[in-house]
Amino acid sequence: TLRLSLGGADFLHLGHARAALLNDYIAKSCNGSLVVRFEDMDCSVLPEAEDAVLQELALLGIKVDRTARASDNADVLMAACERSIREGRAYVDELRRDTVMGCNPPLPESACRGSSTSENLARWSEMVAGSGAYCVRARLNLSSSLPILHDPVLFYSTSSSPSSAGETQLHCQPSATFSVPVLDHALGVSFVLLSSHPRGRDEQYRAMCAIAGIPPPPELRLVD
């Protein structure tokens, strides 16, 4: 099973089309299936937009076997994040825009990195309630030569994060770094294509699986 992730756009751009064609080719070659997942945790995706995207995929000759929405598994993401905190693989830090945006520049070690589990869980509860501005970070390697392994963000505080159906309002939302592998596991994805840029995307994906306490898919392949 392969997964194609699409954002909240109401049309396919060139990058989406390229990724879709690659995933479709591999799925057909392996007699596998293709899942299209709409990444709607940070924006609403209207049903007509989903329909337009699926029609455009069909025009490219791409057979979609299943569709899914990230927001359908918001509880899975929240539970995985809390579990990573409880088991000491993540900590809750002060919110910084540069870490949320995935820049991960070399930074001094945060004082929050050594916080106790109870302190981290208390801050997480504030995040969930919308009463604190924090981000949850993986406890990885701040001295790694790969910047994307510098304690990447799992979840971060935000004013609200509506689901596509408008049924829930979350005060924090996951980063794509964390949500993609967790949702891949939830959907039973067994083959993942990753961009080779920035360097270390495959190592980061496996690290996020370890942080979430889930096994990585058996096949990870980097593409330029």
Disulfide bonds with the S-S distance in Angstrom:
none
